């Protein structure tokens, strides 16, 4: 009996110790949340920030939203952490799962068309975790808000100026698109939109479409671009992340032209980059994170925004654009952009 009582005493002591440890852990998290006004945000970069302006804008827009919210709401101090996931897409779901399982973050912010599928799986395991995803679509999940850009508009503007430039340079009714990979938005929205914009100039236009196979092999991208140029393509649109530098290099050497996507590219190679169809991801991140901090982000909704909302656009006031592109082309491109901005031309 004495032995049994002794064992029971040890077991009770063990339970008390475990309880104290768990309590301390909960208390630390409670204190952390109190210090941060209960809000901790992590930006998950599905790739790396270096060489990816859209991811840089994602991080900066989120940070700016938190800074401005803190400044206008004294006594609050929400925190932001930025984590890079690297180029291996197979690892992203495990990384997002780890972030959710840690329970350290109230909101996970990210941007990539592949993230909705990953998050759908992760949120089923951790239904309390909230997600804000840009450049993706997932409707009806009460833990997830998504915003998809109208990339048909974006690609249409790129194809339009590419075709105008191709006709002026050599009279060729052929333009190029070098993509890192094939994925649903590329195949079903961007490539068709790019083709559609070119054919608005002349119905006889075709697109030479090539795929690098990854987002970083600039040498492979340069090889593809050079082959396209030898085949008569004089204007190319690269959507290949870090590999896009290879397309710019090949175009510069062959006196061909490049249309840039997502960010302003004129300064990358003045005179070679002659158009920039952009996404304002910093603005989108700022606006949606601010709504979250105010408690009004509509989780469960999948929204789309384009040129009329100011999140898709074409940069036409850059001095390098004005000096590199003829007044005739700029005038025709400006007329298109005006129709899109006013809503006269709608590309849903």
C-alpha positions as CSV (number, residue, x, y, z in Angstrom):
1,X,0.0,0.0,0.0
2,X,2.8,2.3,0.9
3,X,4.4,1.8,-2.5
4,X,1.1,2.5,-4.2
5,X,0.7,5.7,-2.3
6,X,4.2,6.7,-3.2
7,X,3.6,6.1,-6.9
8,X,0.4,8.1,-6.8
9,X,2.2,11.0,-5.2
10,X,4.9,10.9,-7.9
11,X,2.2,10.8,-10.6
12,X,0.4,13.8,-9.0
13,X,3.7,15.7,-8.9
14,X,4.3,14.8,-12.6
15,X,0.8,16.1,-13.5
16,X,1.3,19.3,-11.6
17,X,4.6,19.9,-13.4
18,X,3.1,19.3,-16.8
19,X,0.2,21.6,-16.0
20,X,2.6,24.4,-14.9
21,X,4.6,24.0,-18.1
22,X,1.5,24.2,-20.3
23,X,0.2,27.1,-18.3
24,X,3.5,29.0,-18.7
25,X,3.4,28.3,-22.5
26,X,-0.2,29.6,-22.7
27,X,0.6,32.6,-20.6
28,X,3.6,33.5,-22.8
29,X,1.3,33.4,-25.9
30,X,-1.3,35.4,-24.0
31,X,1.3,38.0,-23.1
32,X,2.6,38.1,-26.6
33,X,-0.9,38.6,-28.0
34,X,-1.6,41.3,-25.5
35,X,1.6,43.1,-26.4
36,X,0.7,42.9,-30.1
37,X,-3.0,43.7,-29.6
38,X,-3.7,40.0,-30.3
39,X,-2.6,40.2,-33.9
40,X,0.5,38.5,-35.4
41,X,0.9,38.3,-39.2
42,X,3.2,36.3,-41.2
43,X,3.9,36.8,-44.9
44,X,4.8,33.5,-46.6
45,X,6.8,34.1,-49.8
46,X,6.4,31.1,-52.2
47,X,9.9,31.6,-53.6
48,X,12.4,34.3,-52.6
49,X,12.0,38.1,-52.5
50,X,15.3,38.8,-54.4
51,X,14.5,39.1,-58.1
52,X,10.8,38.9,-57.5
53,X,9.4,42.5,-57.3
54,X,5.8,41.2,-56.9
55,X,6.8,39.4,-53.7
56,X,8.8,42.4,-52.5
57,X,5.6,44.5,-53.0
58,X,3.6,41.9,-51.1
59,X,5.9,42.2,-48.1
60,X,6.2,46.0,-48.2
61,X,2.4,46.5,-48.6
62,X,1.8,44.3,-45.6
63,X,4.4,46.1,-43.5
64,X,3.1,49.5,-44.5
65,X,-0.5,48.6,-43.6
66,X,0.7,47.5,-40.1
67,X,2.8,50.6,-39.6
68,X,0.0,52.9,-40.6
69,X,-2.6,51.1,-38.5
70,X,-0.3,51.2,-35.5
71,X,0.3,55.0,-36.0
72,X,-3.4,55.7,-36.2
73,X,-4.4,53.4,-33.4
74,X,-2.2,54.2,-30.4
75,X,-1.7,51.4,-28.0
76,X,-1.7,48.7,-30.7
77,X,1.3,46.9,-32.0
78,X,0.5,44.2,-34.5
79,X,3.6,42.3,-35.6
80,X,4.8,41.2,-39.1
81,X,7.2,38.3,-39.9
82,X,8.3,37.5,-43.5
83,X,9.3,33.9,-44.4
84,X,10.7,32.8,-47.7
85,X,9.6,29.3,-48.9
86,X,12.2,28.9,-51.6
87,X,11.7,27.6,-55.2
88,X,10.8,24.0,-54.4
89,X,7.0,24.1,-54.8
90,X,6.7,20.6,-53.3
91,X,7.8,22.0,-50.0
92,X,5.3,24.8,-49.8
93,X,2.4,22.9,-48.3
94,X,4.6,21.5,-45.5
95,X,5.9,25.0,-44.7
96,X,2.4,26.5,-44.6
97,X,1.2,23.5,-42.5
98,X,4.1,24.2,-40.0
99,X,3.1,27.9,-39.8
100,X,-0.5,27.0,-39.1
101,X,0.4,24.2,-36.6
102,X,2.6,26.6,-34.6
103,X,-0.5,28.8,-33.8
104,X,1.9,31.7,-33.6
105,X,0.2,33.7,-36.3
106,X,-3.4,35.0,-36.5
107,X,-3.1,35.7,-40.3
108,X,-1.0,34.1,-43.0
109,X,-0.6,36.3,-46.1
110,X,0.7,35.0,-49.4
111,X,0.4,35.3,-53.1
112,X,0.6,32.7,-55.8
113,X,-2.0,30.9,-58.0
114,X,-1.0,27.6,-56.4
115,X,-1.7,28.7,-52.8
116,X,-5.5,28.2,-52.8
117,X,-5.1,24.5,-53.3
118,X,-2.5,24.2,-50.6
119,X,-4.4,26.4,-48.2
120,X,-7.6,24.4,-48.8
121,X,-5.8,21.3,-47.5
122,X,-4.1,23.1,-44.6
123,X,-7.2,24.9,-43.4
124,X,-9.1,21.6,-43.1
125,X,-6.6,20.6,-40.5
126,X,-6.4,24.0,-38.8
127,X,-9.8,25.6,-39.3
128,X,-9.0,28.4,-36.8
129,X,-6.2,29.7,-39.0
130,X,-7.0,32.7,-41.2
131,X,-5.5,33.2,-44.6
132,X,-5.3,36.2,-47.0
133,X,-4.2,35.2,-50.5
134,X,-3.5,37.5,-53.4
135,X,-3.3,36.4,-57.0
136,X,-5.5,33.3,-56.4
137,X,-9.1,32.2,-56.0
138,X,-10.9,30.1,-53.4
139,X,-14.5,30.9,-52.6
140,X,-16.6,29.7,-49.7
141,X,-13.9,28.8,-47.2
142,X,-14.7,30.8,-44.0
143,X,-11.0,30.9,-43.1
144,X,-9.8,32.2,-46.4
145,X,-10.1,35.5,-48.3
146,X,-8.7,35.6,-51.9
147,X,-8.2,38.4,-54.4
148,X,-7.5,37.6,-58.0
149,X,-6.3,40.2,-60.4
150,X,-7.9,40.7,-63.8
151,X,-4.9,39.4,-65.7
152,X,-6.9,39.2,-68.9
153,X,-6.8,43.0,-68.9
154,X,-3.1,43.0,-68.0
155,X,-2.2,40.5,-70.8
156,X,-4.5,42.3,-73.3
157,X,-2.6,45.6,-72.8
158,X,0.7,43.8,-73.2
159,X,-0.4,42.0,-76.3
160,X,-1.8,45.2,-77.8
161,X,1.5,47.2,-77.5
162,X,3.5,44.1,-78.5
163,X,1.6,43.8,-81.8
164,X,1.8,47.6,-82.5
165,X,5.6,47.4,-82.0
166,X,6.0,44.3,-84.1
167,X,4.2,45.9,-87.1
168,X,6.3,49.0,-86.8
169,X,9.6,47.2,-86.5
170,X,9.3,44.6,-89.2
171,X,5.7,44.2,-90.3
172,X,5.7,40.7,-88.7
173,X,2.3,39.5,-87.3
174,X,4.0,37.3,-84.7
175,X,4.9,38.0,-81.1
176,X,6.4,35.9,-78.3
177,X,5.7,34.8,-74.7
178,X,8.3,33.0,-72.6
179,X,6.8,31.5,-69.4
180,X,8.5,29.9,-66.5
181,X,5.8,27.1,-66.3
182,X,2.4,26.2,-67.6
183,X,-0.3,26.6,-65.0
184,X,-4.1,27.3,-65.2
185,X,-3.9,31.2,-65.1
186,X,-1.1,31.2,-67.7
187,X,-2.9,28.8,-70.1
188,X,-6.4,30.0,-69.6
189,X,-6.1,33.7,-68.9
190,X,-2.7,35.3,-69.7
191,X,-1.8,33.5,-73.0
192,X,-5.4,34.0,-74.4
193,X,-5.5,37.6,-73.2
194,X,-2.1,38.4,-74.7
195,X,-3.2,36.8,-78.1
196,X,-6.5,38.7,-77.9
197,X,-4.8,42.0,-77.4
198,X,-2.5,41.4,-80.4
199,X,-5.4,40.4,-82.6
200,X,-7.3,43.6,-81.6
201,X,-4.5,45.3,-83.6
202,X,-4.6,42.8,-86.5
203,X,-6.6,39.5,-86.5
204,X,-3.7,37.8,-88.3
205,X,-1.4,37.9,-85.2
206,X,-0.1,34.6,-83.7
207,X,1.9,34.0,-80.5
208,X,5.1,31.9,-80.2
209,X,4.8,30.4,-76.7
210,X,7.8,28.7,-75.0
211,X,8.3,27.3,-71.5
212,X,11.5,27.5,-69.4
213,X,10.5,24.8,-66.9
214,X,11.4,26.8,-63.8
215,X,11.5,30.4,-62.5
216,X,15.3,30.9,-62.3
217,X,17.1,29.5,-65.4
218,X,18.1,32.7,-67.2
219,X,20.4,30.8,-69.6
220,X,17.6,28.6,-70.7
221,X,15.3,31.5,-71.1
222,X,17.9,33.4,-73.2
223,X,18.3,30.3,-75.4
224,X,14.6,30.1,-76.0
225,X,14.3,33.8,-76.7
226,X,17.2,33.8,-79.1
227,X,15.6,30.9,-81.1
228,X,12.3,32.8,-81.2
229,X,14.0,36.0,-82.5
230,X,15.8,34.0,-85.2
231,X,12.4,32.7,-86.2
232,X,11.1,36.2,-86.8
233,X,9.7,37.3,-83.4
234,X,10.7,40.9,-82.6
235,X,8.7,41.5,-79.4
236,X,8.6,39.2,-76.4
237,X,6.8,39.0,-73.1
238,X,8.7,37.1,-70.4
239,X,6.8,35.9,-67.3
240,X,9.5,33.8,-65.8
241,X,10.7,35.3,-62.5
242,X,14.5,35.5,-62.3
243,X,14.8,33.7,-65.7
244,X,13.2,36.8,-67.4
245,X,16.7,38.4,-67.3
246,X,17.8,36.0,-70.0
247,X,15.0,37.1,-72.3
248,X,16.0,40.7,-71.8
249,X,19.6,39.9,-72.6
250,X,18.8,38.0,-75.7
251,X,16.5,40.7,-77.0
252,X,19.0,43.4,-76.3
253,X,21.7,41.6,-78.3
254,X,19.4,41.1,-81.2
255,X,17.8,44.6,-81.1
256,X,14.4,43.0,-80.3
257,X,12.0,44.5,-77.8
258,X,10.5,43.3,-74.5
259,X,7.2,43.9,-72.7
260,X,7.4,43.7,-68.9
261,X,4.8,42.2,-66.7
262,X,3.7,42.9,-63.1
263,X,6.1,45.7,-62.3
264,X,7.7,48.7,-64.1
265,X,10.6,47.3,-66.2
266,X,11.7,50.3,-68.3
267,X,14.8,50.9,-66.2
268,X,15.9,47.3,-66.5
269,X,17.2,47.8,-70.0
270,X,16.2,51.3,-71.4
271,X,15.2,51.1,-75.1
272,X,14.8,47.3,-75.0
273,X,11.9,47.2,-72.5
274,X,9.2,49.3,-74.2
275,X,6.1,48.5,-72.2
276,X,5.0,47.6,-68.6
277,X,1.7,46.1,-67.8
278,X,1.6,46.0,-64.0
279,X,-0.1,44.7,-60.9
280,X,-0.2,46.9,-57.9
281,X,0.4,44.1,-55.4
282,X,1.7,46.5,-52.8
283,X,-1.6,48.5,-52.9
284,X,-3.7,45.3,-52.8
285,X,-1.7,44.0,-49.8
286,X,-2.0,47.3,-48.0
287,X,-5.8,47.6,-48.5
288,X,-6.6,44.0,-47.6
289,X,-4.4,43.8,-44.5
290,X,-5.8,47.1,-43.3
291,X,-9.3,45.6,-43.6
292,X,-8.2,42.6,-41.6
293,X,-6.7,44.8,-38.9
294,X,-10.0,46.7,-38.7
295,X,-11.9,43.4,-38.5
296,X,-13.8,43.9,-41.8
297,X,-11.9,41.5,-44.3
298,X,-14.7,39.4,-45.8
299,X,-13.4,35.8,-45.2
300,X,-15.1,33.3,-47.4
301,X,-15.2,35.7,-50.4
302,X,-13.2,35.4,-53.6
303,X,-13.0,38.8,-55.3
304,X,-11.5,40.0,-58.5
305,X,-10.0,43.5,-59.2
306,X,-8.6,45.1,-62.3
307,X,-7.9,48.4,-63.9
308,X,-11.0,50.2,-62.7
309,X,-10.0,49.4,-59.1
310,X,-6.5,50.6,-59.7
311,X,-4.8,47.2,-59.1
312,X,-4.0,46.5,-62.8
313,X,-2.6,49.2,-65.1
314,X,-0.1,50.1,-67.8
315,X,2.7,52.6,-67.1
316,X,2.5,55.3,-69.8
317,X,4.0,58.3,-68.1
318,X,7.6,57.0,-67.6
319,X,10.1,59.1,-69.5
320,X,11.9,56.0,-70.7
321,X,8.6,54.8,-72.2
322,X,8.1,58.1,-73.9
323,X,11.6,58.3,-75.3
324,X,11.6,54.6,-76.5
325,X,8.2,54.3,-78.1
326,X,6.9,56.3,-81.1
327,X,4.2,58.9,-80.7
328,X,2.0,56.8,-83.0
329,X,2.2,53.7,-80.8
330,X,1.8,55.6,-77.6
331,X,-1.3,57.3,-78.9
332,X,-2.9,54.0,-79.9
333,X,-2.0,52.4,-76.6
334,X,-3.3,55.4,-74.7
335,X,-6.6,55.1,-76.5
336,X,-6.9,51.5,-75.4
337,X,-6.0,52.2,-71.8
338,X,-8.6,55.1,-71.6
339,X,-11.3,52.7,-72.8
340,X,-10.4,50.1,-70.2
341,X,-10.1,52.7,-67.3
342,X,-13.4,54.2,-68.2
343,X,-15.2,50.9,-68.4
344,X,-16.1,51.4,-72.1
345,X,-14.1,48.2,-72.9
346,X,-14.7,45.5,-70.4
347,X,-12.7,42.3,-70.3
348,X,-14.2,40.1,-67.6
